Amino acid sequence: MRRSLSLALTATALAMTALPATASTPTTTPAPGALRWGPCAGEVPVPRLECTTLQVPLDHRDPDGRQIEVAVSRLASQKPARRRGILLTNPGGPGGSGLTYPAVLAASGLPQEVLDSYDIIGFDPRGVGRSTPVTCDLTEAQQRRGNFPPYAHTAADVTREAEYARKIAEQCERSRTAWMLPHTTTAETARDMDRLRAALGEPKLSYLGASYGSYLGAVYTTLFPRRGDRMVLDSNMGPGGYDVTAMRLFARGMEDRFPDFAAFAAEHPEYGLGSTPRQITAKFYELVERLDAKPVQDVDGIAFRGYTFEQLYADGSMPALAEFWQAVDTGAELPLPKLTTDIENLLASRFAVVCGDSRWPGTIREYQRNVAVDRLKYPMLGGSTASINPCAFWPRERTEPPVRITDRGPSNVLMVQNERDPGTPLAGARKLRQALGGRATMVTADQGGHGVYPYGRNTCANDAATTFLTTGERPARDLACAAEPSK
């Protein structure tokens, strides 16, 4: 059960000041046509999806130095006469594979006019999956711990967790891929994206990135402002990416989104969880307290919190979440998910990016203060997300400072955002919107869940994104899309 928690946190799903233009631009770039496409490796072939690999510098400041591989995929336009370029995509993470994402987007309703207009490009970011991977040599037990720390009820709980967090950081620093850690960052991944653009022979790239992918897109368009064409950022992180502020925002996101589930469960008495939203909320705390005292089928309080958080990502998951609560409440067999994802690489690559992108508080006392604040403000999850994690003990050396997202560059960014997003709350998106200034327009949909485009739940928001990708036209000003009836 706890294994699903790590996936929830990665699916969410967080900057470095731009290097001077001469440093951000590789001194050598792959020649157009250098990529050789072929079938994608994997147990389940995806029709029409092609794959290749691209050699990129480990350190882009040393373009002729040690090289690593980035695995790339392509869903080519079948209407060459209508093709306007490439649409590079990223599904979020960090730590998640993006190789099959072009096919996922197509299957999820990416409009045909977008598929006709672009070659849709996916990739596994450096450190992830079929690209040169990183590891922290995590044991099975460590993998089961997932990514959120246990819920800290007291300052002593934070102190105890610090020992575990330090051990993970030390394992990552001693692992056989420790040489990659200083360069497994969002900024270096953005530079890989620009290498890929050059290898494909494109003067510019368009982009569709969700969750952590929104931050990756913001970093790319900061480092390479003139090389982005139409940039769509979906389910947006704040301008600091996955920093300590973003980690704490998960707790606010759960509080923003939970009322939607409480209303659903109250409207379905067959689950036996209560008849009013207030009763559903009380049931949450009752079940958490019960599981903290006596775990059931390897599900304790933090696993219960984490699974609830994960299922709030989509309206379609609410029946499964209600059934899970019902099973916990009645003592029935729990419907535990079966997971096959490579959790070790997912967690290790996530640690590398999250801890390497920004500076984290380095004293236990500061995390204790954060926990004390967030337990009161956001009691459902705040005692966990504000607590200490391996980033507190990450090597202090950095190859460059965080990227600072600014309003310098062309006005070519469209942000799409749900009002009640648990993974990337609206509060963070508004800060990114402010940082981008005149470069961006934001479309906000009155709905809950993580992910807006192209999933078809809000026609107003989806149409704005499709219009921008196919015509380059954005709303004249920030747009608020009203709620629409469930389909």
N, C-alpha and C positions, 0 to 999 in steps of 0.2 A: 504493500500500500504506500509506504513512504517513497517508493521509487517514482510514483506518479507525481509526487510533490516536486521533485527535481524537474520533471518535464513541464509542470505548470509554470515554474519560475523561469524556465528557459523560453517557453513559448511566448512569454510576454515581450507568453512571453507569453551606456547609461551613463575643457575638451581640449584640445591641444592647440596653442597659438599656431597659426599657419606658418610654415616655413617660408622664407623668401621665395618668390616665384622661381628663381633659378634653382633653388634646392628642391622645390616640389616637383619640378619637371625633370624626368629622367634624362640624363645626358645621352643615353642610347635607348631607342625604342624598337620593338619588334617591327619587322617589315610587314606591310599589309599582305594578307594572304598567307602569312606564315603558319597559321593554325590549320591543322589537319583534322577534319571532323570524321567521326565514325560512330558505331553503335555505342550506347551507354552501357557500362557494366552494371550488373545488378541482377537480382533474382527475378524481378518482374520487369520486362521490357516495356518502355513507354512509347507508344506509336508516335512517329515523326520526331521524337526527341533525339538530337545528336549530341555527342560529347567530345571533348578534347582536353588537353592540358596546356597551360601557359607557364613558362619559366619567368619568375620575377625575382628581383633582388631581395634577400633577407632584410637588408638595410638599404633603403632607397637613397640614402646619402652616399652609398658605395655601390653604384649600379653595376659595376663589373666584378663585384665580390661574390660571396657565396650566394647561390641561387636556391630557391624552393619552388614547389609546384602549386599551382592553383587549378583545381578541376572546374571546367566550364561546360555549360550545356546551351543548346540553342533549339528553339521552336521557330523554324523559319517561316516567314510570310509566304503564303501561297499565291499572293497577288503582287508579283514583283513591280508591276507598273504603278501600284499604289504605295509601295514601300517608301517610307521617309527616313528610315534609319534603324537604330537599335533601341530597345527598351530594356535596360538592365534592371534586374529585380533582386530583392532581398526580403525573405519572409520574417526576419527578426531573429532573436536570440539574446545575446551572442552565444554561439555554440551550436546553432541549428544549421543543418544542411540546406542548401538552396538549389541543389542540382535539379531536382524534379519540380521546383516551384513553377517554372513556365507552364508545365502540363497541369499542375494543380490550379493555376489561375484560369487556364482555358476551360478546365472541367467545372470550375466554380462560377462561370458566367462572364468571364472577360469578354466584352462585346466583340463581335466579329469585325467591326470596323477598326478596332484596336489591333486585333490579330492580323488583319490585312495590312495595317500601316507600319508594322515593325517586325523585325526579328526579335523575339522575346528571349532574353539572355538570362540564364541562371548561373550561379557558381557557389562552390563551397569556399567560404572565406579562409584565408590562411589559418592553419591550426586545426581546421575542422574537416572531419570526414575523409573524402577522397583527395583533398588537398594535403600537403605535408602536415600531418597531425601533431598535436601536442598531447602530453600525458602528465598526470601527477601521480601515476602509479597508485591510484586509489584502490583500496581493498573493497571487497563486496560490502562489508559493513559500512565503510565510508560512503560508498555509492548509495546505499539505502538511506543515509542521512539526508540526502537531497541538498538543496541549496539554501533554504531558510534555516536560520538557527532555531533551536528549541525556544518555546515561549518563555521569556524571563519574567518570573513573578516577583523577583527580588534582585537587589544588587549582587547578592552572592551567586545567583544563577548566571549573571553575566561573567563574573570572575571564573566560574567553573567552565563556561563555554570558551573562554579565552585560551585555555590549555589546548582544547581541540582545534581551535582556529589556528593557533600557532603551529601545531603539528602539520596541518594541511599545507600551510604556506611553506614550511620547511621541506615537505615532500616535493612540492612543485619546484622549489629552488634546487633540489638535488636530483631531480628526475633526469632521464636520458635526453629529454628535449628542453632542458633548462636554457640552452643556448638560444632558443626561439623566444623566450619570455619577453625580453626587452623590446622585441619587434612584433609581438602579436597584439597589435593595438588597432583601434578604429582608424587612426590616421594612416597607418601603413596599409590597411585594407583599402582605404580610399585611393591610395596611390597605386595599388594593384588594379583597381577598377580603371584608372586612367591608362595603365599599361594595356589592359584588355581593350579599351577603346581604340588605342593606337594599333594594336595587333589586328583588329577587325577593319582597319582602314577608315574609321569614322572620324570626322572632324569634331563631332559632338556626340554626347549620349543623352538620351532621355532616361528617366528613372522612375521606378515604382517600388517604394520600400515601406514596410509596415513595422510597427513596434520599434525594436532596436534598429531596424532598417531605416526608420525615420531619422535617427541620429546619424547613422552612416551616410545617408543622403545629405544631411545638413553639413557634415564634415566635408564631404566631397565638394559640394558647391561652394564651400568656404575656401578650400585649398585650390580649387580649379573653377573659379566663378565663370570664366568665359567658355568652358568646355561642357557645360550643362545646357541642354536644350529645354525640355519640359520636365520639371522635377515634381513628382507627386509624393508627398510624405503623409503616410496614413498611420493613425493611432500614435500620436506624437509624444516623444519624451521631451523633457526639459532641455535647455541649451547645454547643460553639463553632462548629458548622456547618463550612463548608469553609474552615477556617483552616489555618495551617501544620501543626498537629498532624494534621489530617485528611489533608492531602496526603501526609505521611510515612506515614500508616497504610495507604495503598494497597500499599506494599511489604510490610507485615506481612500484609495480606489475600492477596497473591499467595502468600506462604509458607504461610499457613493452608490455602489451597485447592489448591495444586499437588499434594500427595500424592494427591488424588482422581484427577487426570489421570494421574499416574505409575502408579497402580494399574490404571487403564483400559488404558493403552498396553501395560503389561506383560502384561495378560491377552489382548492381541490381537497375536500375533506376525506377523500379515500386514503390519503396518506397518513391521516391521524396525527398530524403535527401541530394542529391548532386551527382555530377558525378566524383569527385576526392576525395582522402583521405583528402586533405586539406579542402575541402568544408564540409566533414562529421565532421571533428574536429571543424570547425567553428560552425556548427549546434549544436554540443554538448553545447558549451558555450552560444549560443543564447537561447536554450531551458532552460538551467539552470537559466540564468538571468531572463527569462520570468516567470519561476515558483517561483523563489525567490520573485519576485514582486507580483505575484498573483497565489497562488496554484490552481490546477485544480483537482477536484474530490479527495481531500485530498492528492494530490501529490505535494510536494514542491521541492525545489532545492536539498536538501539533500536526499530525498526519490528517486528522479530521479537519482542522482549520485549513490546511493546505489543499485538500481535495475539494472542500467547499469553494475556496478561492478559485481553483482551476475551473470548476464547472460554471462559475459565473461569467466565463468568457463568452458564452453563447446562449441565447434564449433556448435553442434546441436541446441544451444539456440539462435544463431545469427538471424535467421528469426523472432523468437518471439520478440527479442529485437528491430529489425528494425520496426516491426509492432507497437510496443509500442511507439517508437519515432514518427512514422508516426501519431499515434492517438493523441499524445501530440501536434504535430505540426499543425494538421488540426482541432483540437477541437472535434474529434470523441470520442465516448465512449471508455474509457480505458479498455484494457483486463487485469483486476486486478486478481492476483492469489487468490485462496481460500486456506487458511491454517488451518490445524487442529492440528498442533503440540502444545504441552504444552509449550508455550513461557515463562511462568513464571519460570518454573523449568529450562528450557534451559538457560535463562539469568542468573538466580541466581547461578546455578552451574558453569556457565562460569565465572561470577564475582569471585566466590570463588577461582577457580583455577588460573585464570589470575592474580588476585590481591594478592593471597597468595603465589604464586610460587617465586616471585622476588620482589625486592624493586623498587618502582616507585618514580619519582621526587615528592617532597612534597610541592613545592612552585608554585604559579600561574605564577610567573615571568618566570620560566623555560619553562612552556608550551607555554607561549606567545612567547618566543624566538623560540621554535621549530616550532610553527605555522608560524612565519614570514619567517623562512628558507624554510619550505616545501611548503608553498603557491607559492613560486617562483620556486622551483625545480620541484614540482609535482602538478601543479595547479588544475588538475582534482579532486583530493581527499585530497591533503596534508593539506588543512585548516581544515579538519575534523579529520583525523587520528592522527595528531600531537597535537590535542587539549586535554583538560583535561577530565578525566573520574573518576569513583569512586575509582579507585586504588590509586589516589593521597591522599585519605582520609581514606584508609583502616587501620585497627588497626596495629600499628607498631610492635607489638610483633610477633615473629615467633618461631616455635618449633625447627627449624634447618635452617642453611643457604642454599642458592641455591646449587643445584648439579652442579658440574663443569665437563662437558663432556671432557674426555681425550682420549689418545691413548693407555691406559693401558688395556690389555686384548687380547683375541684371535682375529685373523683376520677372522671374520665371519659376516661382515656387508656388504650388498649390498644396495646402494642408487640408486634410479631411479628418474629422475627429468626432467620436461619439461623446455625448454629454456625460454618460455614466459608464466610463471605461475602467474596469478594475485594474488592468495591467499598466496602462499609461493614462492616468487621470487627466481630466480637462485642466486642472490647475497647472500641471507641467506643460501641457500643450500651449497654454496661454503665454507662458514665459518664453517658449521657443518662438511663438508668433511675435512677441515683443522684440526679441533679439534680432529676428530677421527683418523687422521693420517693413520698409517699402518693397522689399524683395518678395514678400509673400502675401497671399490672400488665404484666409481660413474659412472653410465650410464646416459648420458644426451641426450635427444631426441629433435631434431629440430622441435618443434611443440608448439602450445599454448594450454592453458587450465590447469585445476587443476585436477590432477590424471593421472597416467600413466598406472598402472597395475591393473587388466587384461583387460583393455577396448579395446584392439585390434587395436589401431590407429597407433602404430609404432611396426612393427614386430621385429625389432632389439632389442628394449628395452624390449618388452614382452618376447621374447625368452631368453634373459639374465636372467630375473627373474625366469622364469619357470625352466630353466636349473639349476640355483642355488638351488631352492627349492627341486628339484627332484634328483639332483646328488651331490650337494654341490660344484660344480665348478662355479667359477666366471671368468669374463674376467681377463686376466693377468695384465691389467692396466686400468685406467679410459678410458671409451669408449664414443665416440661421435657418436650418431646415426643420419644419414642423414634424412631429411624430406622425407616422403613418400606420394604418391598421395592419396587424400581423397577417402575413400571407399564408 
